[in-house]
Amino acid sequence: MSNWIDACSTDEIDEEDVMRFDHDGRTFAIYHSPDGEFFATDGLCSHEKVHLAGGLVMDYMIECPKHNGQFDYRTGEAMRAPVCVNLRTYPVKVEGDRVLLQVG
């Protein structure tokens, strides 16, 4: 069964930014893309488990704050070394002014 979790309000994340969201012992990263859409990935870098919410968002990329590895947050794909393991992504939907994350 799929569970949709209320993560934040749409105005809590500026466009081209990221926010940390913790739920049930897990950390997620929620992104607000330049075209106004919202996306979610695992919140920890697959390289050394650093919180991605401390990283830099550029267009559709998140850059890890520790070693500057980059991921495409729409797909989770590892795009620049030293990261080589993709991030898991999660479905996101907006209802009213709330961003909901599907955690499975």
Secondary structure, DSSP 4 states (H G I P E B T S, - for coil): ---EEEEEEGGGS-TTEEEEEEETTEEEEEEE-TTS-EEEEESB-TTT--BGGGSEEETTEEE-TTT--EEETTT--EEETT--SPPPEE-EEEETTEEEEE--
